[in-house]
Amino acid sequence: MPIDQLIEHFAQYIPLREIEKNELKQRVVEKKVKRRQFILQQNDVCKHYTFVLSGCFKMYGVDDNGTEHNIQFAAENEWIADIGSFHSGKESRLYIEAIEPSVVLQIEKPNLIYLYHNHPKFDRIFRVIVEEKFIEIQNRVLQNISSTADERYHTFREQYPQLANRLPNTQIASYIGITPEFLSKIRRVK
């Protein structure tokens, strides 16, 4: 059952009691997403935290020249959301798009708030998940301003070992801030 995968994910932080598992089951929605389908588009408000059961997503922004800049990837057992839009209720500047056919579980803000208030364990789990993501983003910003392209690619492979061969060069290059052609040169040397 798909919810079991999410329950196992939460158990890595704090195991859930039966009542908490049942409350969770009532508040998440399973969704199948086609390749290239969006679960968030620029100017929409992010209404869900999305847990990836299978497949892969990218979160990206588009600059004034129409160039995509990948911010995050999420594959199996990972979360993806525009947290700023989700919590503020303001329009997103980002897109979240399926790179592969995917299956996800989504939880809307009112349901998440309900879980936080009625089962504080969820508040703790999500706080740790968000803190881990914040640390990841801090490390990425530092790396982007102080590391070579080769070092950024090596870190990408460490951070996303399951994605290095699943994603095209264009996606990886966008994430590490280089051209696909330069990434091809780096990969040939490796």
N, C-alpha and C positions, 0 to 999 in steps of 0.2 A: 504494500500500500504506500503511495507517495508520501503521506504524512509521516510515515515511519522514518523516512530518510531525514526529514526535518527534526524529528524528535531525537534521533541519533546525533544530529549536528548539535543540538542544544545540550545533549548529555556530555559533550566535550567540555562544556562550561560548568553546568550544574544539572544533574538528572532531574527530570520532571516527575511529579506524582501523577497518579491516574486522573485526578480532578483537573490538573493543569493540562494534561494531554487532551482531555475531552474538551476543555475550553478552547484550546488551540485549534482542534479539529473543526470547531464551529465557526472559527474566525478567519480561516485561510481559504483561499479559492485557488483551485488548480486551473491552469490555462495552458493551452498548446499555442505555440508561437511559430509561425513560418519563418524561414530564412528571409532576411531583409525586412521583416515586419518590425514596426516600432512599438515599444511599450511606453515610450515618452518621446514627445517632439518639442522642439523649441517653442516657446510661448504658451505651452500647456503647464498646468500645475501638476507636480509629481504627487500622486495620490496613494502610491503603494511602496512598501518595501518588497522587493522581489527576491525570492530564494530560487536558485537555479537547480532543478532536479537533474536535467540533462540538457546538453547543448551549450551554447556560448553566446555572450552578448558583449557589445562594446558601448561605452559611454564616451561621447565626443562633443566638441563644439566646432563651429564653422566660423572661420574668420571672414573679414570683408572681401577677401579674394576668392571665397568659396572653398578654401582648403580646410579639410577635416583635421582636427587635432585630437587624437585619442587620449583620454584621461584614465580610463579604467577598462579592464576586461573582467568578466565574471563567467566562470564555467561551473561545472558540477560542485555543489555544496558551498557556493559562495553567494553573497548578497550583492545587489546592485540597486541604487536609487540616487536621485539628486536630493541629497539630504537637506540642502539649503532650501530648495523649493518645497520639499515635503513638510518641513517644520514651520516655514514662514507662510506658506500658502501663496507665495508669489510665483509668477511665471518663471519657468525654467529657461536658461540659456543653452541647455544641452539637449542632446538626443540620446536615447538608449535604443539600440537596434540589435536584432538577432543576427548573428553571423552564421549560425547553423539552425536547422529546425530544433526547437527547444520545448521543454516542458518546465513550467515554473509553478511555484506557490506564491501567491500575493496576499499581503495583509494591508488593509486600509488603515489610515490614521485613527479613526474612531475605535476600531477594533484593537489596535495596538495600545491606545490609551486605556481602554477597558482592561486589557491584560496587565498593564503597568499598575493600575490602581487596585485591581482585585487579586492579583497574583504577583507580588513584588519581585519574585524570582525572574520574571521576564524583563523587568526594568534593569536588573543587574546584568542579565545575559546580553541585552541589546547595548547597554552602556559599554561593556567589554568589547563587543563586536565593533562598535563605532570607534572606541579608543584605539583598537588595533588598526583599523582603517586609517585613522588620523596619523598614527605613527608611520604607517606605510607611505602616506602622502608626504609627510615631512621628510622622510628619507629620500623620496623621489625628487622633491624640489631641491634638496641639497645636492643630490647626485647630478641633476640636470645642470646645475650651475658650477659644479666642480669636477666633473668626470669627463673622460674622453668618450667618444661614440662607442668604441670597443668595450670600455668598462660598462657603459649603460646597457649594451647588448648582453654582456655576460650576466649582469644583474637581472635583466629581463628573463633570461633563461633559468636563473635560479628561482626567481619569484613565480614564474609561470611555466614550469617544466612540461606540463601537460599540453601547453598551447604552442610551444615553439614550432612544432611541426604541423599543427592544425591551422595556423593562421598564415595568410599570404604575406609576403614581404612588405607590401604597401601598408598593412595594418600595423605590423611590428615597427616599421620605420616611422610611421606617424607617432606611435607611442613613445619611441626613444628620441624623436626629434631630429631625424636625418632623412635623406632621400632613400627611396628603395634601391637605387643603383649603388649607393655607398654601402647599404646594408648587404647587398649581394657580394660586394668585395670583402666585407668583414666575414661573411659566412664562408666564402671560399678559402680564406686563410685558416679558419678554425678546423 
